[in-house]
Amino acid sequence: MKEWQVEDAGCGCKAFSEVIVLACQKTGEIYSSTLPLTWDDGSSLEEKVCSQLIQMMLNARVARDDYLYVCSGNIFHAFHNWLDENKYNWELSKIDGLAHEHAEYLFHCQAVAAGFPAEIHLVERNYRDYYRAVEEWVYADESRLVLLKDREVRRKPAETRYVLKGNGRHTRSCLKCGKKILPYTPVVVYRCRESSRRIRRYFHPACTPVEPLKSTLEIITVPWTSCNVEGIILYAGKENYQCAVCGQNVLPGEKTFYGYLEKALITGHLSCFLNKKEPFPAQGL
């Protein structure tokens, strides 16, 4: 079994290509790739990175029982998902050593090859000053502007900022219709940053202005008395509800069903609803 590191360099700089490195510290094997400054195939930045890393893994003959330590950077999110889906052994990690050093070296080599002063280099991970120096050098000469990344193709689509999920115990207000979004019902959450502040906005699924690309919503329909009740599945918080099936308290972290019969909330252990016995009375809000 080999242990591999996955690292990037240059993502925070407006100029020059991002560098991706796959390296094995023990054997000294290094595989690297750079992203183009622009592209027109409709791929997102994360998809580009994931595609190139998959090819690098094929070239390196990374085995299923190898272990990967992967940088937590945003550009690797699609790659993280791909590793999970394909059942690789991996974890998020701050990368040091061979992969980190080689990634930074390759990014600096790009700049120096274009004429950037070789003596100005990254010191103790002070990326802000180093990238600022690179960018100022690029902007100082109009002919160097071709070295800038295409920020538009690297921008995340708006759909990724909308997530369909199960609302928790709080009542929200829908930004579009202004009506209440009940606790424990489906909700679309819009997430972004404005003036360095994290912003959350909420919509009924029927009111969302953009169809979400991401979903964590789990819905199930269970039989209840003489009808069926549709509800959502969440991990319980500290609400201290009693299971409507077994009568025992629902503990924090337990997988729980939440559904409404008219205005009454029916909730309890998911396992109890899947093997339902005689119900206890529903709880009103």
C-alpha positions in Angstrom: 0.0 0.0 0.0 1.2 3.5 -0.9 0.3 6.8 0.7 -0.4 9.6 -1.8 -0.7 13.4 -1.3 -2.8 15.6 -3.4 -2.0 19.3 -3.4 -2.5 22.5 -5.5 -0.8 25.8 -5.9 -1.8 29.1 -7.4 -5.5 29.1 -6.9 -5.4 32.3 -5.0 -3.5 34.2 -7.7 -5.3 36.0 -10.5 -2.5 35.1 -12.9 -1.0 31.8 -14.3 -2.4 28.3 -14.2 -3.3 26.4 -11.1 -0.9 23.5 -10.5 -2.1 20.1 -9.3 0.3 17.5 -7.8 -0.1 13.9 -6.9 3.0 12.6 -5.0 4.1 9.7 -2.9 6.5 10.9 -0.2 8.0 7.4 0.5 8.9 6.5 -3.1 9.5 10.1 -4.5 7.0 9.6 -7.3 5.5 12.9 -8.5 2.8 13.5 -11.1 1.7 17.0 -11.9 -0.7 18.9 -14.2 -1.7 22.5 -14.9 -5.1 23.9 -15.7 -5.5 26.0 -18.8 -6.0 29.7 -18.3 -9.4 29.3 -20.0 -11.6 26.7 -21.6 -14.9 26.6 -23.6 -16.3 23.1 -23.0 -18.7 24.1 -20.3 -16.8 22.3 -17.5 -16.6 23.9 -14.0 -13.3 24.4 -12.3 -14.0 21.5 -9.9 -14.8 19.2 -12.9 -11.6 20.2 -14.7 -9.5 19.4 -11.6 -11.3 16.1 -11.0 -10.9 15.0 -14.6 -7.1 15.8 -14.6 -6.6 14.1 -11.2 -8.3 10.9 -12.4 -5.9 10.8 -15.3 -3.0 11.4 -13.0 -4.1 8.5 -10.7 -4.3 6.2 -13.8 -0.8 7.3 -14.8 0.4 6.7 -11.3 -1.4 3.4 -11.0 -3.0 4.3 -7.7 -4.5 1.1 -6.3 -7.8 0.7 -4.5 -6.0 -0.1 -1.2 -3.7 2.9 -1.4 -4.4 5.8 0.9 -4.8 9.4 -0.3 -4.3 12.6 1.8 -6.1 15.4 -0.1 -6.0 19.1 0.4 -9.4 20.6 1.6 -9.4 23.4 -1.0 -12.6 24.2 -2.9 -11.2 23.1 -6.2 -11.1 19.5 -5.0 -14.7 19.2 -3.9 -15.8 17.3 -7.0 -12.7 15.1 -6.6 -13.6 14.4 -2.9 -17.1 13.2 -4.1 -15.5 11.1 -6.8 -13.2 9.4 -4.2 -16.3 8.6 -2.0 -18.4 7.3 -4.9 -15.5 5.1 -6.1 -14.7 3.9 -2.5 -11.1 5.0 -2.3 -9.4 5.3 1.1 -8.8 9.0 1.7 -9.0 11.9 4.1 -8.7 15.7 4.2 -5.3 16.9 5.3 -3.0 19.9 5.4 -0.3 18.9 2.9 3.4 19.3 3.8 6.5 17.8 2.3 7.0 16.7 -1.3 3.6 17.4 -2.8 3.4 20.9 -1.3 7.0 21.9 -2.1 6.7 20.6 -5.7 3.4 22.4 -6.4 4.7 25.7 -5.2 7.9 25.2 -7.2 6.0 24.5 -10.4 3.8 27.5 -10.0 6.8 29.7 -9.4 8.5 28.2 -12.4 5.6 29.4 -14.6 6.0 32.9 -13.4 9.8 33.0 -13.8 9.5 31.5 -17.3 7.2 34.5 -18.2 9.8 37.0 -16.9 8.8 37.4 -13.2 11.9 38.1 -11.0 13.1 34.8 -9.7 14.3 36.2 -6.4 10.8 37.1 -5.4 9.3 33.9 -4.1 6.9 32.5 -1.5 8.2 32.7 2.1 6.6 30.7 4.9 3.3 30.3 3.1 2.8 34.1 2.9 0.6 33.7 -0.1 -1.0 37.1 0.1 2.3 39.1 -0.4 3.6 36.6 -3.0 0.5 36.6 -5.1 0.2 40.4 -4.8 3.7 40.8 -6.2 2.9 38.4 -9.1 -0.3 40.3 -9.9 1.3 43.7 -9.7 4.0 42.5 -12.1 1.4 41.3 -14.6 -0.7 44.4 -14.4 2.4 46.6 -14.9 2.6 45.7 -18.6 -0.5 45.4 -20.8 1.1 42.7 -22.9 1.2 40.5 -19.8 -2.6 40.5 -19.3 -2.8 37.4 -21.4 -1.3 35.6 -18.3 -4.5 36.3 -16.3 -6.8 33.4 -15.4 -10.3 33.5 -17.0 -12.3 34.1 -13.8 -15.6 33.7 -15.6 -15.2 30.0 -16.5 -13.9 29.4 -12.9 -17.0 30.9 -11.4 -19.3 28.4 -9.7 -22.8 28.2 -11.3 -25.5 29.9 -9.3 -27.3 26.5 -9.0 -24.5 25.3 -6.7 -25.5 28.0 -4.1 -29.0 26.5 -3.8 -29.4 23.4 -1.7 -32.6 21.4 -1.3 -32.7 20.0 2.2 -34.9 19.3 5.2 -35.7 22.4 7.4 -34.7 22.0 11.1 -36.7 23.1 14.1 -36.8 26.8 13.1 -39.6 28.5 11.3 -38.3 30.3 8.2 -39.8 33.0 5.9 -39.8 32.3 2.2 -38.0 35.2 0.5 -40.3 35.0 -2.6 -43.8 34.6 -1.2 -43.2 35.8 2.4 -45.1 32.9 3.9 -43.8 30.6 6.6 -41.6 27.6 5.9 -42.7 25.2 8.7 -40.2 23.3 10.8 -39.3 19.8 9.5 -40.4 20.4 5.9 -38.5 20.7 2.6 -36.7 24.0 2.1 -34.3 25.4 -0.5 -31.4 27.3 1.2 -29.4 29.9 -0.8 -25.9 30.4 0.5 -23.4 33.2 -0.4 -21.1 35.8 1.0 -21.8 39.5 0.8 -19.3 42.1 2.2 -17.4 39.2 3.9 -20.6 38.1 5.7 -22.2 34.7 5.3 -25.8 35.1 4.0 -28.5 32.5 4.1 -31.9 32.9 2.3 -34.8 30.5 2.3 -37.4 29.4 -0.2 -40.2 26.9 -0.5 -39.2 24.3 -3.1 -42.0 25.7 -5.3 -40.7 29.3 -4.9 -37.0 28.8 -5.6 -35.8 31.0 -8.4 -33.1 28.5 -9.4 -33.4 24.7 -9.5 -30.8 23.4 -7.0 -28.0 21.2 -8.2 -27.4 19.8 -4.7 -29.8 18.0 -2.5 -29.6 16.4 0.9 -33.3 15.9 1.3 -34.6 12.5 2.3 -38.4 11.9 2.0 -40.4 8.9 3.0 -44.1 8.1 3.2 -45.3 6.0 6.1 -48.7 4.5 6.9 -50.4 6.2 9.8 -53.9 5.2 11.1 -56.1 5.2 8.0 -53.8 7.3 5.7 -50.3 7.8 4.5 -48.1 10.6 5.9 -45.2 12.0 3.8 -42.3 13.4 5.8 -38.6 14.1 5.9 -35.7 12.3 7.6 -33.2 14.2 9.7 -30.8 13.5 12.5 -32.5 14.6 15.7 -31.3 17.6 17.6 -32.1 18.5 21.2 -35.8 18.9 20.7 -36.6 16.2 23.2 -39.6 14.7 21.2 -41.2 11.5 22.2 -41.4 8.8 19.5 -44.9 8.6 18.2 -44.5 4.8 17.7 -42.6 3.4 20.7 -43.2 6.3 23.2 -39.5 6.6 24.1 -37.6 9.9 23.8 -35.8 10.6 20.5 -32.1 11.2 21.4 -29.9 13.7 19.6 -28.2 12.2 16.6 -30.8 9.5 16.0 -32.2 9.2 12.5 -35.7 10.5 12.8 -38.9 10.8 10.8 -40.9 14.1 10.8 -44.2 14.5 9.0 -47.5 16.4 9.3 -51.0 15.1 9.6 -52.9 18.3 9.0 -51.3 20.6 11.7 -50.1 17.8 14.0 -46.4 16.9 13.8 -45.8 13.2 13.8 -42.2 12.3 14.7 -40.1 9.4 16.0 -37.3 7.0 15.3 -37.1 6.1 11.7 -36.6 2.4 12.6 -39.9 2.5 14.5 -41.8 3.9 11.6 -40.3 1.2 9.3 -41.5 -1.4 11.7 -44.6 0.4 13.0 -46.7 -0.8 15.9 -49.7 0.9 17.4 -49.2 4.7 17.4 -49.2 7.1 20.3 -51.1 10.5 19.9 -49.6 13.0 17.4 -48.0 16.1 18.9 -49.5 19.5 18.0 -47.4 22.6 17.3 
